[in-house]
Amino acid sequence: MRTKVIQVAATAAVCGLVLAACGSTKDNASAPAAGGGTPGGKVGATLPLLTSPFWQAYNNYVPQMAKSEGVDVLPTVNADSDPAKLITDIGTFLNQGVKGLVVTPLDSAAIVAGLKQAENKGVPVVAVDVAPESGKVAMVVRADNKAYGTKACDAIGEKVKSGKVVQIMGDLASVNGRDRSEAFRDCMKQKYPGVQVLEIPAEWKADKASSGLDSMLTANPDIKGVYMQAGGVYLAPTEQALKRKNLFFPVGDPKHIVLVSNDGIPQELAAIRAGELDATVSQPADAYAKYGLYWLKKAMAGETFKPGPTDHDSTIVEISPGILEDQLPAPVITKANVDDKALWGNNL
């Protein structure tokens, strides 16, 4: 997730799960290595930041999932949006002798050095939310971020047939920021050619979203829609900027600016109920924690994996040579389904 490529040193982690509790995949894992069983030992887990309600929720889910699965997880460490600190934290975990790592990369390129350090020590790694550009990971646990951009495009394009819309982008050093940005841009060009896309690079930072949108609205007071690639950090500053410009009107008002975000946090669901937010795409914070541990446990037991369907309504795909990704479901939430009890944002 961060813009500059740094050489860093390695990865952090989570777990050794009880396999029966999560179930096995359908024809997508080889048999355990000789000797079988889940290796013992502690595992480490990293966080990219804690200023977002999404990552606060994920942080709370990690120990919950670990406890329910009988996993010995060290306290999570927060990189505080600093890729260098993330690598330092990973190195600390490895020096403590962890047997597995669940990492949440900030920068898709910078994390590669950390993965190499873990590989040299024979410690399996699962990456959550962000895929590395290269390196050895047992699995990437992530939703299809290109689909996020496409779903947001459709949610806005169905209501805005022509005119200007803004996408407040994530960090383009992260594959997530690139995937969402490119997919939104391409979808608008192909399906809604009457819409002009303006862009604000905000690096997952609320202050950059706020100042960027202020400037954009000053120059373009006729904006008709805003796509926020991270509702957890962009929703509040977006609403505040619109209010400062006297452009904040409820859904259904002819002057309403269509607002669509990504995350699925309770604050977004409340905004949808209040008629302030049109839609969000729900990132599965609970499933990120659960299946990060699930795949790490299997990797620690010596299993390897291949593309194909899983038994938890997802599909494993090879996103680049040697890197597999468990693409978890990420539903669109609108007024029609905002009260669905199956949504993790309704269960905190």
JOSUL-V887085 format. One record per residue. RES is the residue in three letters. PHI is phi in radians with two decimals (NA if undefined). PSI is psi in whole degrees, -180 to 180 (none if undefined). Layout:
RES;PHI;PSI, RES;PHI;PSI
This chain:
MET;NA;-2, ARG;-1.99;155, THR;-1.26;-32, LYS;-1.76;139, VAL;-1.43;120, ILE;-2.08;151, GLN;-1.47;122, VAL;-2.27;177, ALA;-2.22;73, ALA;2.19;-150, THR;-2.37;158, ALA;-2.19;180, ALA;-2.73;-180, VAL;-2.66;130, CYS;1.90;167, GLY;-2.43;98, LEU;-1.43;164, VAL;-1.49;115, LEU;-1.06;-41, ALA;-1.09;-28, ALA;-1.18;-32, CYS;-1.76;-18, GLY;1.53;168, SER;-1.90;163, THR;-1.45;164, LYS;-1.57;106, ASP;0.95;37, ASN;-2.23;7, ALA;-2.36;142, SER;-1.36;172, ALA;-1.19;153, PRO;-1.05;157, ALA;-1.10;159, ALA;-0.92;138, GLY;1.78;-31, GLY;0.96;-167, GLY;1.35;163, THR;-1.62;122, PRO;-1.04;147, GLY;-1.46;-177, GLY;1.94;163, LYS;-1.46;157, VAL;-2.23;161, GLY;-2.09;153, ALA;-2.39;136, THR;-1.91;158, LEU;-2.17;144, PRO;-1.37;-34, LEU;-2.95;163, LEU;-2.21;16, THR;-1.49;-9, SER;-1.79;135, PRO;-1.01;-29, PHE;-1.08;-48, TRP;-1.30;-26, GLN;-1.10;-41, ALA;-1.14;-47, TYR;-1.00;-45, ASN;-1.02;-38, ASN;-1.26;-32, TYR;-1.25;-31, VAL;-0.99;-55, PRO;-1.16;-31, GLN;-1.09;-48, MET;-1.17;-39, ALA;-1.10;-42, LYS;-1.13;-43, SER;-1.18;-26, GLU;-1.75;0, GLY;1.26;37, VAL;-1.77;140, ASP;-1.66;93, VAL;-1.85;130, LEU;-1.18;160, PRO;-0.97;139, THR;-1.13;154, VAL;-2.11;143, ASN;-1.85;121, ALA;-1.34;-13, ASP;0.95;44, SER;1.12;21, ASP;-2.08;108, PRO;-1.05;-33, ALA;-1.15;-41, LYS;-1.14;-38, LEU;-1.00;-45, ILE;-1.20;-37, THR;-1.06;-44, ASP;-1.09;-39, ILE;-1.12;-45, GLY;-1.06;-38, THR;-1.10;-44, PHE;-1.03;-45, LEU;-1.12;-39, ASN;-1.17;-24, GLN;-1.41;-4, GLY;1.48;26, VAL;-1.08;153, LYS;-1.78;-3, GLY;-2.89;157, LEU;-2.36;136, VAL;-2.00;118, VAL;-2.07;150, THR;-2.06;90, PRO;-1.06;144, LEU;-1.61;-36, ASP;-2.29;123, SER;-1.13;-27, ALA;-1.55;-42, ALA;-1.08;-32, ILE;-1.20;-17, VAL;-1.06;-40, ALA;-1.09;-37, GLY;-1.14;-41, LEU;-1.08;-37, LYS;-1.14;-41, GLN;-1.10;-42, ALA;-1.13;-41, GLU;-1.07;-42, ASN;-1.07;-28, LYS;-1.67;3, GLY;1.23;27, VAL;-1.77;118, PRO;-1.20;150, VAL;-2.29;137, VAL;-2.02;131, ALA;-1.73;133, VAL;-1.98;134, ASP;1.38;-41, VAL;-2.19;133, ALA;-1.54;143, PRO;-1.35;159, GLU;-1.25;-32, SER;-2.80;-175, GLY;1.79;173, LYS;-1.73;118, VAL;-2.30;143, ALA;-1.18;-37, MET;-2.87;149, VAL;-1.82;127, VAL;-1.84;115, ARG;-2.89;155, ALA;-1.58;167, ASP;-1.30;103, ASN;-1.28;-23, LYS;-1.14;-37, ALA;-1.13;-32, TYR;-1.00;-50, GLY;-1.11;-40, THR;-1.19;-42, LYS;-1.14;-40, ALA;-1.15;-40, CYS;-1.02;-47, ASP;-1.16;-40, ALA;-1.10;-36, ILE;-1.44;-45, GLY;-1.09;-30, GLU;-1.17;-22, LYS;-1.88;-25, VAL;-2.02;103, LYS;-1.50;-23, SER;-2.73;161, GLY;1.93;-164, LYS;-1.81;135, VAL;-2.26;154, VAL;-2.01;138, GLN;-1.97;124, ILE;-1.54;107, MET;-1.47;159, GLY;-1.46;-166, ASP;-1.31;125, LEU;-1.39;-3, ALA;-1.37;-13, SER;-1.73;138, VAL;-1.03;-29, ASN;-1.09;-49, GLY;-1.08;-41, ARG;-1.17;-46, ASP;-1.08;-47, ARG;-1.14;-43, SER;-1.13;-49, GLU;-1.13;-42, ALA;-1.16;-42, PHE;-1.11;-47, ARG;-1.08;-47, ASP;-1.16;-40, CYS;-1.10;-45, MET;-1.08;-42, LYS;-1.12;-41, GLN;-1.42;-40, LYS;-1.80;-26, TYR;-2.32;66, PRO;-1.12;-16, GLY;-1.40;-4, VAL;-1.74;132, GLN;-1.73;126, VAL;-1.69;122, LEU;-1.83;152, GLU;-2.33;143, ILE;-2.18;111, PRO;-1.33;112, ALA;-2.04;-6, GLU;1.02;30, TRP;1.11;26, LYS;-2.02;127, ALA;-1.09;-40, ASP;-1.15;-37, LYS;-1.22;-36, ALA;-1.11;-43, SER;-1.14;-51, SER;-1.18;-38, GLY;-1.14;-41, LEU;-1.26;-37, ASP;-0.96;-49, SER;-1.14;-41, MET;-1.11;-42, LEU;-1.22;-32, THR;-1.11;-44, ALA;-1.40;-25, ASN;-2.37;73, PRO;-1.23;-5, ASP;-1.71;18, ILE;-1.06;139, LYS;-1.96;-11, GLY;-2.79;153, VAL;-2.36;128, TYR;-1.84;117, MET;-1.78;114, GLN;-1.27;-9, ALA;-2.61;96, GLY;-1.05;-30, GLY;-1.05;-35, VAL;-1.92;-16, TYR;-1.85;-19, LEU;-1.10;-53, ALA;-1.07;-50, PRO;-1.12;-30, THR;-1.17;-48, GLU;-1.09;-41, GLN;-1.14;-40, ALA;-1.14;-42, LEU;-1.12;-39, LYS;-1.17;-40, ARG;-1.07;-31, LYS;-1.65;7, ASN;0.99;41, LEU;-2.10;15, PHE;-1.75;108, PHE;-2.29;150, PRO;-1.22;159, VAL;-0.98;134, GLY;1.77;-24, ASP;-1.29;137, PRO;-0.99;-25, LYS;-1.63;4, HIS;-1.11;132, ILE;-1.58;122, VAL;-1.14;128, LEU;-2.11;125, VAL;-2.34;138, SER;-2.34;-180, ASN;-2.19;137, ASP;2.68;-58, GLY;1.55;22, ILE;-1.31;160, PRO;-0.97;-35, GLN;-1.09;-38, GLU;-1.20;-41, LEU;-1.10;-40, ALA;-1.12;-38, ALA;-1.18;-35, ILE;-1.16;-45, ARG;-1.08;-36, ALA;-1.39;-4, GLY;1.35;22, GLU;-1.70;-32, LEU;-2.07;135, ASP;-1.36;-43, ALA;-2.88;161, THR;-2.50;157, VAL;-1.81;122, SER;-1.47;115, GLN;-1.39;133, PRO;-1.43;84, ALA;-1.03;-39, ASP;-1.19;-44, ALA;-1.24;-30, TYR;-1.02;-47, ALA;-1.16;-45, LYS;-1.10;-51, TYR;-1.45;-18, GLY;-1.05;-45, LEU;-1.20;-41, TYR;-1.02;-51, TRP;-1.24;-34, LEU;-1.14;-41, LYS;-1.02;-44, LYS;-1.17;-40, ALA;-1.13;-38, MET;-1.16;-24, ALA;-1.50;2, GLY;1.66;8, GLU;-1.40;152, THR;-2.14;167, PHE;-2.34;166, LYS;-2.56;163, PRO;-1.06;152, GLY;2.58;177, PRO;-1.28;153, THR;-1.91;178, ASP;-1.65;11, HIS;-2.15;41, ASP;1.04;38, SER;-2.41;176, THR;-2.34;136, ILE;-1.55;127, VAL;-2.19;154, GLU;-1.62;107, ILE;-1.47;-22, SER;-2.80;164, PRO;-0.90;119, GLY;1.46;-4, ILE;-1.98;116, LEU;-1.77;146, GLU;-2.30;127, ASP;-1.51;104, GLN;-1.54;103, LEU;-1.42;154, PRO;-1.12;145, ALA;-2.44;92, PRO;-1.32;153, VAL;-1.41;133, ILE;-1.95;128, THR;-2.30;-174, LYS;-0.99;-30, ALA;-1.20;-31, ASN;-2.23;14, VAL;-1.12;-23, ASP;-1.66;9, ASP;-1.05;122, LYS;-1.22;-14, ALA;-1.34;-15, LEU;-1.27;130, TRP;-1.05;-31, GLY;-1.15;-16, ASN;-1.68;7, ASN;-2.20;24, LEU;-1.67;none
